[in-house]
């Protein structure tokens, strides 16, 4: 299992979440996004736009991307890259 934290720099809107989900779907690994929200931990399936939108991830949030599977190293590297590049903005 590979994991890394990153900070969301862009506002959370549908187009950007769709971009991240399409990127995540290119990998065989299970890709989960996790953030701490108030007193609870929120997780989302990065391959599902609705799951990520439901997590209410917004600009300034620190998230953890967790990749588990045969291509986890490359999946993590690409997910962190697109997040840090502004999710296609």
C-alpha positions in Angstrom: 0.0 0.0 0.0 1.3 3.4 -1.0 0.0 6.7 0.6 0.8 10.4 0.5 -0.7 13.6 1.7 -1.4 16.6 -0.5 -3.3 19.9 -0.2 -6.1 20.9 -2.6 -5.3 24.2 -4.2 -8.3 24.7 -6.4 -12.0 25.0 -5.6 -13.9 21.7 -5.8 -16.3 21.7 -8.7 -17.7 18.9 -10.8 -15.3 19.2 -13.8 -12.2 18.9 -11.7 -13.6 15.9 -9.8 -14.5 14.3 -13.1 -10.9 14.9 -14.2 -9.5 13.2 -11.1 -12.0 10.2 -11.4 -11.1 9.7 -15.1 -7.4 9.7 -14.2 -8.0 7.3 -11.3 -9.9 4.9 -13.5 -6.8 4.4 -15.7 -5.3 2.3 -12.9 -6.1 -1.2 -11.6 -5.3 -0.2 -8.0 -8.0 0.7 -5.5 -7.6 4.5 -5.0 -9.0 6.1 -1.9 -9.0 9.8 -0.8 -9.2 10.5 2.9 -9.6 13.7 4.8 -10.2 14.7 8.4 -13.5 16.6 8.8 -14.2 18.1 12.2 -14.4 15.0 14.5 -14.6 12.3 11.8 -12.6 10.9 9.0 -14.2 11.0 5.5 -13.1 8.6 2.8 -14.0 8.5 -0.9 -13.5 6.2 -3.8 -11.3 8.3 -6.2 -12.8 6.5 -9.2 -16.3 7.8 -8.4 -17.2 11.4 -9.0 -20.2 11.2 -6.7 -18.1 9.6 -3.9 -15.5 12.4 -4.1 -18.2 15.1 -4.3 -19.9 13.6 -1.3 -16.7 13.9 0.7 -17.0 17.7 0.2 -13.3 18.2 -0.5 -12.6 21.9 -1.1 -9.7 24.3 -1.7 -7.3 24.3 1.2 -8.2 20.8 2.5 -5.3 18.4 3.2 -6.1 15.0 1.9 -4.4 11.6 1.9 -4.4 9.6 -1.3 -4.1 5.8 -0.7 -3.4 3.4 -3.5 -3.6 -0.4 -3.1 -2.9 -2.8 -6.0 -0.5 -3.9 -8.7 0.2 -0.4 -10.0 -0.1 1.5 -6.7 3.2 3.3 -7.1 2.5 4.8 -10.5 -1.2 5.5 -9.5 -0.1 7.4 -6.4 2.5 9.4 -8.3 -0.1 10.4 -11.0 -2.8 11.3 -8.5 -0.5 13.5 -6.5 0.8 15.1 -9.7 -2.7 16.0 -10.9 -3.8 17.3 -7.5 -0.7 19.5 -7.2 -1.1 20.7 -10.8 -4.7 21.9 -10.0 -6.8 19.0 -11.2 -6.7 20.0 -14.9 -7.3 23.7 -14.2 
